[in-house]
Amino acid sequence: MKEYACNVCSYVYDPALGDPGNGIAPGTPFEDLPDDWVCPECGVGKDEFSPLED
């Protein structure tokens, strides 16, 4: 699963870890995050994230 980085603060969403603090279970792909999910570091939406290159 691909990691995504926040374009604003550089937080990296790692699907293997999920975002347990916001109710996102480990193993959840970025594409499956709820539309209202926001960056846990700076609060921007999913549209402000870009996939990391392998």
C-alpha positions as CSV (number, residue, x, y, z in Angstrom):
1,M,0.0,0.0,0.0
2,K,1.2,3.4,-0.9
3,E,2.1,6.1,1.6
4,Y,0.9,9.6,1.2
5,A,2.5,12.9,2.4
6,C,0.7,16.1,3.4
7,N,1.7,18.9,1.1
8,V,1.3,21.4,3.9
9,C,3.2,19.9,6.9
10,S,4.9,16.8,5.4
11,Y,3.0,14.3,7.7
12,V,3.2,10.9,6.2
13,Y,0.1,8.6,6.3
14,D,1.3,5.1,6.4
15,P,-1.5,2.6,5.7
16,A,0.3,-0.1,7.7
17,L,0.0,2.1,10.8
18,G,-3.4,3.7,10.0
19,D,-4.4,6.7,12.3
20,P,-5.6,5.0,15.5
21,G,-6.0,8.4,17.2
22,N,-8.7,9.3,14.7
23,G,-10.3,5.8,14.5
24,I,-8.5,4.6,11.4
25,A,-7.4,1.0,11.8
26,P,-4.0,-0.2,10.7
27,G,-4.2,-1.7,7.1
28,T,-6.5,1.1,5.8
29,P,-5.5,2.3,2.4
30,F,-5.4,6.1,1.9
31,E,-8.1,5.7,-0.8
32,D,-10.4,4.1,1.9
33,L,-10.1,7.0,4.4
34,P,-13.4,8.8,5.0
35,D,-13.9,11.9,2.9
36,D,-14.0,14.0,6.1
37,W,-10.6,12.7,7.4
38,V,-8.0,15.4,8.0
39,C,-4.3,15.5,8.6
40,P,-3.7,14.8,12.3
41,E,-0.8,17.3,12.3
42,C,-2.2,20.4,10.6
43,G,-5.9,19.7,9.8
44,V,-6.0,19.9,6.0
45,G,-8.2,17.5,4.0
46,K,-7.3,14.5,1.9
47,D,-7.0,16.7,-1.3
48,E,-3.8,18.2,0.2
49,F,-2.0,14.9,0.2
50,S,0.3,13.4,-2.6
51,P,1.5,9.8,-3.0
52,L,5.1,9.2,-2.1
53,E,7.2,7.7,-4.9
54,D,8.5,4.2,-4.3
